[in-house]
Amino acid sequence: MDKNEFLEIYDLEPQDLKDLGINWVDLYNILQDYKKSIDIYDARLTYVANVLRQHPKIHSVKTRVKDPKRLLQKLVRKTPNRREKYGDNFNFNIQNYKDEITDIMGIRAIHIFKDDWEEIHQFITNKWDVIETVANIREGDNVTTFEEKSIPVRSRVSGYRSVHYLIKYGSGYESSTIEIQVRTIFEEGYGEIDHQLRYSHDDDIPELLAQNLMLLNRIVGSSDEMASLINKLNKSFSEIESKYNKKLKNKNNMLRNLRQKIYENDSLNPYERESIVKDIDDIILGDRVKYSGRK
């Protein structure tokens, strides 16, 4: 493959490489090395995803290995940033790209209610060596929970919400970094819509679309809060129902014991005994009918 063919296939701008002093051969060598590892990455992701699926609060799990084209484009895009960090002589190569690009392997864990996150957070931090945790929020969101756990918060202009974890998988030379994104179903829906729109406009979306996206973002945030409130109300009703059933069971047991004592009481004539027992049975049956909603 010659240079022009390579740049065209992977949608790389020759001028960008020239301006940054990037040798296309370095990118080509990284690509060949990366392709050799994709099957290994898939296997590692499958294992971690299956562990996450064991958690009862996780609704669904998605995995992806970074597309080779996206990897090469990111290497070019991130070169100025890395040179600010390491010096002007920095270039990505086979030895360093896996350490520098931390989202080569990505997992998305989706949950239903916002309150579920704390249990999932505990699960992840107990299962793996977490290198980094960042909460992506929209400006104005409540960050108390994250602050209590000393989790850094990053406000996104797009309104993107998700908690990101970088975990260490394996040990020594065989270790890898895997990114786990944890978000609600509503956040997932908005994130997918936002991503597709920005991708279709090369991140430069028209102002009208941007304004409507932010409106959708507010609606999604409100929906998340409403779902959490409904969940809390449901738990309250379930607790009330449980307490009521327990009291009802205790009362009916007391009435049955009383009925038995009446049967055993020789001072009552048969008519009086049957009349009292019938009244007790009517009370027990009446409570059952009342609770079931039947008339």
KOLKOLLUM-690303 format. One record per residue (C-alpha): residue number from 0; residue in one letter; x, y, z. Coordinates in Angstrom, 3 decimals. Example, Ala and Ser with C-alpha at 12.3 -4.5 7.8 and 13.67 -1.06 7.14 Angstrom:
2
+-----+------+----------+----------+----------+
! pos ! code !     east !    north !       up !
+-----+------+----------+----------+----------+
!   0 !    A !   12.300 !   -4.500 !    7.800 !
!   1 !    S !   13.670 !   -1.060 !    7.140 !
+-----+------+----------+----------+----------+
This chain:
295
+-----+------+----------+----------+----------+
! pos ! code !     east !    north !       up !
+-----+------+----------+----------+----------+
!   0 !    M !    0.000 !    0.000 !    0.000 !
!   1 !    D !    1.454 !    3.379 !   -0.983 !
!   2 !    K !    1.058 !    6.613 !    0.977 !
!   3 !    N !   -1.804 !    8.120 !   -1.050 !
!   4 !    E !   -3.828 !    4.909 !   -0.966 !
!   5 !    F !   -3.283 !    4.580 !    2.778 !
!   6 !    L !   -4.334 !    8.169 !    3.495 !
!   7 !    E !   -7.430 !    7.865 !    1.313 !
!   8 !    I !   -8.609 !    4.584 !    2.848 !
!   9 !    Y !   -8.224 !    5.881 !    6.394 !
!  10 !    D !   -9.549 !    9.360 !    5.671 !
!  11 !    L !   -6.366 !   11.167 !    6.738 !
!  12 !    E !   -5.452 !   14.603 !    5.468 !
!  13 !    P !   -1.933 !   14.783 !    3.963 !
!  14 !    Q !   -1.615 !   18.406 !    5.038 !
!  15 !    D !   -2.393 !   17.512 !    8.663 !
!  16 !    L !    0.412 !   14.962 !    8.684 !
!  17 !    K !    2.782 !   17.414 !    7.035 !
!  18 !    D !    1.937 !   20.245 !    9.460 !
!  19 !    L !    2.446 !   17.960 !   12.443 !
!  20 !    G !    5.536 !   16.247 !   11.079 !
!  21 !    I !    3.931 !   12.807 !   11.298 !
!  22 !    N !    5.430 !   10.045 !    9.190 !
!  23 !    W !    2.663 !    8.018 !    7.590 !
!  24 !    V !    4.825 !    4.887 !    7.889 !
!  25 !    D !    4.588 !    5.158 !   11.691 !
!  26 !    L !    0.805 !    5.156 !   11.407 !
!  27 !    Y !    0.911 !    2.232 !    8.986 !
!  28 !    N !    3.067 !    0.191 !   11.390 !
!  29 !    I !    0.714 !    0.997 !   14.274 !
!  30 !    L !   -2.205 !   -0.137 !   12.131 !
!  31 !    Q !   -0.569 !   -3.503 !   11.388 !
!  32 !    D !    0.270 !   -4.015 !   15.052 !
!  33 !    Y !   -3.265 !   -3.043 !   16.079 !
!  34 !    K !   -4.923 !   -5.458 !   13.681 !
!  35 !    K !   -2.973 !   -8.345 !   15.243 !
!  36 !    S !   -4.446 !   -7.511 !   18.654 !
!  37 !    I !   -8.123 !   -7.069 !   17.783 !
!  38 !    D !   -9.125 !  -10.694 !   18.478 !
!  39 !    I !   -7.379 !  -10.545 !   21.867 !
!  40 !    Y !   -9.183 !   -7.306 !   22.695 !
!  41 !    D !  -12.527 !   -8.873 !   21.769 !
!  42 !    A !  -11.890 !  -11.794 !   24.126 !
!  43 !    R !  -10.944 !   -9.496 !   27.017 !
!  44 !    L !  -13.998 !   -7.322 !   26.473 !
!  45 !    T !  -16.259 !  -10.365 !   26.387 !
!  46 !    Y !  -14.944 !  -11.540 !   29.743 !
!  47 !    V !  -15.345 !   -8.159 !   31.494 !
!  48 !    A !  -18.784 !   -7.638 !   29.919 !
!  49 !    N !  -19.979 !  -11.025 !   31.205 !
!  50 !    V !  -18.829 !  -10.127 !   34.717 !
!  51 !    L !  -20.776 !   -6.849 !   34.516 !
!  52 !    R !  -23.883 !   -8.685 !   33.309 !
!  53 !    Q !  -23.943 !  -10.569 !   36.619 !
!  54 !    H !  -24.932 !   -7.390 !   38.458 !
!  55 !    P !  -28.731 !   -7.251 !   38.907 !
!  56 !    K !  -28.921 !   -3.471 !   38.443 !
!  57 !    I !  -27.185 !   -3.515 !   35.045 !
!  58 !    H !  -29.830 !   -3.661 !   32.335 !
!  59 !    S !  -27.579 !   -4.292 !   29.323 !
!  60 !    V !  -23.929 !   -4.224 !   28.268 !
!  61 !    K !  -22.357 !   -3.222 !   24.965 !
!  62 !    T !  -18.744 !   -3.693 !   23.871 !
!  63 !    R !  -16.620 !   -2.321 !   21.069 !
!  64 !    V !  -13.025 !   -2.394 !   19.933 !
!  65 !    K !  -12.021 !    0.937 !   18.395 !
!  66 !    D !  -12.355 !    1.030 !   14.623 !
!  67 !    P !   -8.877 !    1.168 !   12.985 !
!  68 !    K !   -9.793 !    4.295 !   11.023 !
!  69 !    R !  -10.966 !    6.042 !   14.205 !
!  70 !    L !   -7.764 !    5.017 !   15.970 !
!  71 !    L !   -5.506 !    6.509 !   13.303 !
!  72 !    Q !   -7.556 !    9.703 !   13.154 !
!  73 !    K !   -7.348 !   10.012 !   16.933 !
!  74 !    L !   -3.576 !    9.530 !   16.875 !
!  75 !    V !   -3.281 !   12.475 !   14.513 !
!  76 !    R !   -5.735 !   14.585 !   16.504 !
!  77 !    K !   -4.038 !   13.855 !   19.837 !
!  78 !    T !   -0.474 !   14.486 !   18.688 !
!  79 !    P !   -0.442 !   18.223 !   19.594 !
!  80 !    N !   -1.835 !   17.428 !   23.044 !
!  81 !    R !    0.816 !   14.788 !   23.714 !
!  82 !    R !    3.591 !   17.112 !   22.550 !
!  83 !    E !    2.417 !   19.679 !   25.062 !
!  84 !    K !    2.710 !   16.970 !   27.688 !
!  85 !    Y !    5.900 !   15.185 !   26.627 !
!  86 !    G !    7.744 !   17.656 !   24.396 !
!  87 !    D !    7.973 !   18.597 !   20.728 !
!  88 !    N !    9.731 !   15.381 !   19.725 !
!  89 !    F !    6.836 !   13.151 !   20.736 !
!  90 !    N !    5.260 !   10.902 !   18.120 !
!  91 !    F !    2.952 !    7.937 !   18.486 !
!  92 !    N !    4.581 !    4.582 !   17.757 !
!  93 !    I !    4.077 !    0.854 !   18.305 !
!  94 !    Q !    5.587 !    1.065 !   21.792 !
!  95 !    N !    3.426 !    3.862 !   23.208 !
!  96 !    Y !    0.072 !    4.072 !   21.436 !
!  97 !    K !   -1.645 !    1.380 !   23.555 !
!  98 !    D !   -0.738 !    3.226 !   26.742 !
!  99 !    E !   -1.689 !    6.661 !   25.451 !
! 100 !    I !   -5.056 !    5.817 !   23.855 !
! 101 !    T !   -7.117 !    4.526 !   26.753 !
! 102 !    D !  -10.401 !    3.891 !   24.939 !
! 103 !    I !   -9.182 !    1.281 !   22.473 !
! 104 !    M !  -11.400 !   -1.189 !   24.338 !
! 105 !    G !  -14.752 !    0.189 !   25.437 !
! 106 !    I !  -17.680 !   -1.196 !   27.414 !
! 107 !    R !  -20.985 !    0.519 !   28.045 !
! 108 !    A !  -23.049 !   -0.611 !   31.035 !
! 109 !    I !  -26.640 !    0.628 !   30.953 !
! 110 !    H !  -28.865 !    0.837 !   34.028 !
! 111 !    I !  -32.468 !    1.993 !   34.458 !
! 112 !    F !  -32.634 !    4.290 !   37.479 !
! 113 !    K !  -30.048 !    6.921 !   38.436 !
! 114 !    D !  -29.958 !    5.625 !   42.003 !
! 115 !    D !  -28.689 !    2.261 !   40.709 !
! 116 !    W !  -25.328 !    3.817 !   39.887 !
! 117 !    E !  -23.953 !    3.691 !   43.438 !
! 118 !    E !  -24.273 !   -0.098 !   43.661 !
! 119 !    I !  -22.717 !   -0.499 !   40.204 !
! 120 !    H !  -19.885 !    1.854 !   41.190 !
! 121 !    Q !  -19.170 !   -0.279 !   44.258 !
! 122 !    F !  -19.235 !   -3.424 !   42.135 !
! 123 !    I !  -16.719 !   -2.074 !   39.609 !
! 124 !    T !  -14.314 !   -0.710 !   42.219 !
! 125 !    N !  -14.389 !   -4.024 !   44.100 !
! 126 !    K !  -13.883 !   -6.178 !   41.009 !
! 127 !    W !  -11.060 !   -4.351 !   39.230 !
! 128 !    D !   -8.127 !   -2.041 !   39.759 !
! 129 !    V !   -9.650 !    1.307 !   38.792 !
! 130 !    I !   -7.032 !    3.669 !   37.397 !
! 131 !    E !   -9.329 !    6.644 !   36.910 !
! 132 !    T !  -12.964 !    7.655 !   37.398 !
! 133 !    V !  -14.590 !   10.746 !   35.883 !
! 134 !    A !  -18.236 !   11.844 !   36.019 !
! 135 !    N !  -19.365 !   13.671 !   32.885 !
! 136 !    I !  -22.269 !   15.987 !   33.659 !
! 137 !    R !  -24.307 !   18.852 !   32.293 !
! 138 !    E !  -23.737 !   22.224 !   33.936 !
! 139 !    G !  -26.229 !   22.584 !   36.799 !
! 140 !    D !  -26.528 !   18.861 !   37.582 !
! 141 !    N !  -26.427 !   17.763 !   41.210 !
! 142 !    V !  -22.868 !   16.542 !   41.872 !
! 143 !    T !  -23.142 !   15.851 !   45.624 !
! 144 !    T !  -22.926 !   12.060 !   45.196 !
! 145 !    F !  -19.740 !   12.346 !   43.136 !
! 146 !    E !  -18.166 !   14.835 !   45.529 !
! 147 !    E !  -18.842 !   12.525 !   48.479 !
! 148 !    K !  -16.840 !    9.821 !   46.696 !
! 149 !    S !  -14.099 !   12.264 !   45.589 !
! 150 !    I !  -14.876 !   11.590 !   41.927 !
! 151 !    P !  -13.743 !   14.383 !   39.570 !
! 152 !    V !  -16.545 !   16.042 !   37.639 !
! 153 !    R !  -16.280 !   17.234 !   34.033 !
! 154 !    S !  -18.952 !   19.496 !   32.569 !
! 155 !    R !  -19.694 !   18.889 !   28.888 !
! 156 !    V !  -21.062 !   21.661 !   26.671 !
! 157 !    S !  -23.060 !   19.026 !   24.762 !
! 158 !    G !  -24.837 !   17.971 !   27.971 !
! 159 !    Y !  -23.330 !   14.480 !   27.708 !
! 160 !    R !  -23.773 !   12.499 !   30.924 !
! 161 !    S !  -21.907 !    9.320 !   31.813 !
! 162 !    V !  -19.513 !    8.031 !   34.466 !
! 163 !    H !  -16.275 !    6.754 !   32.917 !
! 164 !    Y !  -13.917 !    4.241 !   34.503 !
! 165 !    L !  -10.486 !    3.183 !   33.311 !
! 166 !    I !   -9.759 !   -0.276 !   34.686 !
! 167 !    K !   -6.618 !   -2.363 !   34.516 !
! 168 !    Y !   -7.181 !   -5.803 !   33.029 !
! 169 !    G !   -4.479 !   -8.441 !   33.499 !
! 170 !    S !   -1.013 !   -7.898 !   34.908 !
! 171 !    G !    2.516 !   -7.093 !   33.809 !
! 172 !    Y !    3.263 !   -7.035 !   30.092 !
! 173 !    E !   -0.139 !   -8.557 !   29.298 !
! 174 !    S !   -2.115 !   -5.837 !   31.120 !
! 175 !    S !   -4.543 !   -3.640 !   29.214 !
! 176 !    T !   -6.636 !   -0.578 !   29.922 !
! 177 !    I !  -10.383 !   -0.889 !   29.371 !
! 178 !    E !  -12.825 !    2.010 !   29.499 !
! 179 !    I !  -16.197 !    1.309 !   31.121 !
! 180 !    Q !  -18.965 !    3.858 !   30.619 !
! 181 !    V !  -21.904 !    3.654 !   33.025 !
! 182 !    R !  -25.101 !    5.551 !   32.219 !
! 183 !    T !  -28.888 !    5.339 !   32.404 !
! 184 !    I !  -31.128 !    4.263 !   29.550 !
! 185 !    F !  -32.204 !    7.888 !   29.050 !
! 186 !    E !  -28.580 !    9.084 !   28.971 !
! 187 !    E !  -27.755 !    6.330 !   26.485 !
! 188 !    G !  -30.584 !    7.411 !   24.183 !
! 189 !    Y !  -29.508 !   11.039 !   24.235 !
! 190 !    G !  -25.831 !   10.118 !   23.809 !
! 191 !    E !  -26.567 !    8.064 !   20.703 !
! 192 !    I !  -28.707 !   10.794 !   19.136 !
! 193 !    D !  -26.114 !   13.476 !   19.915 !
! 194 !    H !  -23.286 !   11.325 !   18.544 !
! 195 !    Q !  -25.045 !   10.548 !   15.268 !
! 196 !    L !  -25.974 !   14.173 !   14.636 !
! 197 !    R !  -22.490 !   15.477 !   15.416 !
! 198 !    Y !  -20.887 !   12.724 !   13.361 !
! 199 !    S !  -23.062 !   13.491 !   10.345 !
! 200 !    H !  -21.985 !   17.159 !   10.541 !
! 201 !    D !  -18.321 !   16.508 !   11.419 !
! 202 !    D !  -18.945 !   17.927 !   14.916 !
! 203 !    D !  -19.938 !   21.305 !   13.465 !
! 204 !    I !  -23.706 !   21.028 !   13.800 !
! 205 !    P !  -26.032 !   23.918 !   12.790 !
! 206 !    E !  -27.094 !   26.227 !   15.606 !
! 207 !    L !  -30.766 !   25.278 !   15.306 !
! 208 !    L !  -29.936 !   21.595 !   15.755 !
! 209 !    A !  -27.654 !   22.413 !   18.681 !
! 210 !    Q !  -30.416 !   24.362 !   20.437 !
! 211 !    N !  -32.903 !   21.532 !   19.989 !
! 212 !    L !  -30.347 !   19.015 !   21.200 !
! 213 !    M !  -29.954 !   21.000 !   24.409 !
! 214 !    L !  -33.746 !   21.051 !   24.781 !
! 215 !    L !  -33.771 !   17.280 !   24.366 !
! 216 !    N !  -30.973 !   17.058 !   26.922 !
! 217 !    R !  -33.061 !   18.921 !   29.508 !
! 218 !    I !  -36.033 !   16.652 !   28.783 !
! 219 !    V !  -33.822 !   13.581 !   29.203 !
! 220 !    G !  -32.499 !   14.904 !   32.525 !
! 221 !    S !  -36.044 !   15.525 !   33.740 !
! 222 !    S !  -37.124 !   12.063 !   32.572 !
! 223 !    D !  -34.275 !   10.493 !   34.535 !
! 224 !    E !  -35.343 !   12.357 !   37.662 !
! 225 !    M !  -38.997 !   11.423 !   37.112 !
! 226 !    A !  -38.100 !    7.742 !   36.660 !
! 227 !    S !  -36.064 !    7.811 !   39.880 !
! 228 !    L !  -38.942 !    9.437 !   41.747 !
! 229 !    I !  -41.397 !    6.827 !   40.442 !
! 230 !    N !  -38.982 !    4.105 !   41.535 !
! 231 !    K !  -38.773 !    5.573 !   45.055 !
! 232 !    L !  -42.573 !    5.831 !   45.239 !
! 233 !    N !  -42.886 !    2.239 !   44.112 !
! 234 !    K !  -40.490 !    1.129 !   46.846 !
! 235 !    S !  -42.530 !    3.099 !   49.398 !
! 236 !    F !  -45.770 !    1.469 !   48.242 !
! 237 !    S !  -44.113 !   -1.952 !   48.352 !
! 238 !    E !  -42.960 !   -1.323 !   51.924 !
! 239 !    I !  -46.453 !   -0.163 !   52.925 !
! 240 !    E !  -47.980 !   -3.225 !   51.253 !
! 241 !    S !  -45.537 !   -5.520 !   53.030 !
! 242 !    K !  -46.281 !   -3.962 !   56.433 !
! 243 !    Y !  -50.034 !   -4.123 !   55.780 !
! 244 !    N !  -49.863 !   -7.797 !   54.782 !
! 245 !    K !  -47.867 !   -8.596 !   57.897 !
! 246 !    K !  -50.374 !   -6.835 !   60.173 !
! 247 !    L !  -53.298 !   -8.437 !   58.348 !
! 248 !    K !  -51.751 !  -11.872 !   58.727 !
! 249 !    N !  -51.174 !  -11.319 !   62.461 !
! 250 !    K !  -54.736 !  -10.087 !   62.977 !
! 251 !    N !  -56.247 !  -13.019 !   61.083 !
! 252 !    N !  -54.154 !  -15.447 !   63.099 !
! 253 !    M !  -55.485 !  -13.855 !   66.286 !
! 254 !    L !  -59.053 !  -14.170 !   65.000 !
! 255 !    R !  -58.509 !  -17.844 !   64.087 !
! 256 !    N !  -57.166 !  -18.485 !   67.562 !
! 257 !    L !  -60.219 !  -16.751 !   68.997 !
! 258 !    R !  -62.495 !  -18.866 !   66.824 !
! 259 !    Q !  -60.836 !  -22.018 !   68.073 !
! 260 !    K !  -61.345 !  -20.907 !   71.688 !
! 261 !    I !  -65.021 !  -20.229 !   70.985 !
! 262 !    Y !  -65.438 !  -23.747 !   69.588 !
! 263 !    E !  -63.858 !  -25.094 !   72.728 !
! 264 !    N !  -66.047 !  -22.970 !   75.045 !
! 265 !    D !  -68.798 !  -25.244 !   76.478 !
! 266 !    S !  -70.727 !  -22.356 !   78.052 !
! 267 !    L !  -72.036 !  -21.280 !   74.630 !
! 268 !    N !  -74.915 !  -23.053 !   72.954 !
! 269 !    P !  -74.337 !  -24.279 !   69.372 !
! 270 !    Y !  -76.333 !  -21.420 !   67.822 !
! 271 !    E !  -74.354 !  -18.711 !   69.680 !
! 272 !    R !  -71.093 !  -20.415 !   68.866 !
! 273 !    E !  -71.819 !  -20.680 !   65.120 !
! 274 !    S !  -73.086 !  -17.080 !   64.978 !
! 275 !    I !  -69.887 !  -15.697 !   66.569 !
! 276 !    V !  -67.637 !  -17.884 !   64.394 !
! 277 !    K !  -69.496 !  -16.719 !   61.267 !
! 278 !    D !  -68.938 !  -13.074 !   62.277 !
! 279 !    I !  -65.222 !  -13.760 !   62.679 !
! 280 !    D !  -65.010 !  -15.518 !   59.297 !
! 281 !    D !  -66.839 !  -12.589 !   57.684 !
! 282 !    I !  -64.241 !  -10.187 !   59.125 !
! 283 !    I !  -61.345 !  -12.297 !   57.758 !
! 284 !    L !  -62.973 !  -12.672 !   54.343 !
! 285 !    G !  -63.964 !   -9.008 !   54.276 !
! 286 !    D !  -60.341 !   -7.903 !   54.760 !
! 287 !    R !  -59.225 !  -10.146 !   51.905 !
! 288 !    V !  -61.902 !   -8.765 !   49.569 !
! 289 !    K !  -61.162 !   -5.193 !   50.579 !
! 290 !    Y !  -57.424 !   -5.533 !   49.998 !
! 291 !    S !  -57.841 !   -7.226 !   46.593 !
! 292 !    G !  -60.071 !   -4.369 !   45.430 !
! 293 !    R !  -63.120 !   -6.543 !   44.807 !
! 294 !    K !  -66.611 !   -5.483 !   45.844 !
+-----+------+----------+----------+----------+
